[in-house]
Amino acid sequence: MKFLFVGVVLVYSCNKSSTSPSGSAYTPSCTGVSPSFKKDVMPIFNSVCSGCHNQFTGYSSISSDQSIRSMIVSGSMPKSGSLTTTQRNAIVCWIDNGTPNN
């Protein structure tokens, strides 16, 4: 019975959609963070997201996608590779701050 429990825990803990790069649940931290779209967010999309999501070409296409925040927080995106906590916070905090075009 213990082996079954350990197996279930291991499988669940390896599920990308529920974990952060460090293996624990991700909770955004926006304290003192005021990311800029041009300096912080767009470079992340250019380097990490554009390989699969060529529709993200600029401010209007990124700011209008209502699903980005939930996919970043859940860890379901990016499918290949991962975002650092700093990158996740930049995107999520930018969205939470009203997606300013700055």
C-alpha positions in Angstrom: 0.0 0.0 0.0 2.9 2.4 0.8 4.4 1.8 -2.6 1.1 2.7 -4.3 0.9 5.9 -2.4 4.5 6.8 -3.2 3.9 6.1 -6.8 0.8 8.3 -7.0 2.7 11.1 -5.2 5.6 10.9 -7.7 3.3 10.9 -10.7 1.3 13.8 -9.4 4.4 15.8 -8.5 5.8 15.4 -12.0 2.6 16.8 -13.6 3.8 20.0 -15.4 0.4 21.7 -15.3 0.4 21.8 -11.5 4.0 22.7 -10.7 6.5 25.5 -11.1 10.0 25.0 -12.3 11.1 24.4 -8.7 8.5 21.6 -8.2 6.1 23.5 -5.9 2.9 25.3 -6.6 3.5 28.7 -8.1 2.0 31.8 -6.4 2.6 35.1 -8.1 4.5 37.7 -6.1 3.9 41.2 -7.3 5.1 43.1 -4.3 7.2 46.0 -5.5 7.1 44.7 -9.1 5.8 47.0 -11.8 6.9 45.3 -15.1 7.2 47.1 -18.3 5.7 45.6 -21.4 8.6 46.6 -23.7 11.4 45.9 -21.3 10.1 42.8 -19.4 7.1 41.1 -21.0 7.8 41.3 -24.8 11.3 39.9 -24.6 10.0 36.9 -22.8 7.4 36.3 -25.5 10.0 36.8 -28.2 12.4 34.3 -26.6 10.1 31.7 -25.1 6.7 31.9 -26.7 7.1 32.9 -30.3 8.4 29.5 -31.5 4.9 28.0 -31.0 2.8 31.2 -30.8 3.6 33.3 -33.8 0.4 35.3 -33.3 2.0 37.1 -30.3 3.6 39.8 -32.4 3.1 42.8 -30.1 1.1 44.5 -27.5 -2.4 44.1 -28.9 -2.1 40.4 -29.6 -0.6 39.6 -26.1 -2.8 42.0 -24.0 -6.0 40.8 -25.6 -5.4 37.0 -24.9 -7.5 36.3 -21.7 -5.9 32.9 -21.2 -2.3 33.8 -20.8 -2.4 34.5 -17.1 -4.1 31.2 -16.1 -1.7 29.2 -18.3 1.3 30.9 -16.8 0.1 30.4 -13.2 -0.9 26.8 -13.8 2.4 26.0 -15.5 0.7 24.6 -18.6 2.7 27.1 -20.7 5.2 26.9 -22.1 4.8 23.4 -23.3 8.5 22.9 -23.9 10.9 24.4 -21.4 9.9 26.5 -18.5 9.8 30.1 -17.2 11.8 31.3 -14.3 9.9 32.7 -11.3 11.1 36.1 -12.3 9.7 35.7 -15.9 6.4 34.3 -14.5 6.1 37.2 -12.1 6.8 39.7 -14.9 4.0 38.4 -17.1 1.4 37.8 -14.3 2.1 41.1 -12.5 2.0 43.0 -15.8 -1.5 41.5 -16.5 -2.6 42.1 -12.9 -1.5 45.8 -13.2 -3.9 46.2 -16.2 -1.6 45.3 -19.1 -0.2 48.8 -19.5 1.4 49.6 -22.9 4.7 50.8 -21.4 
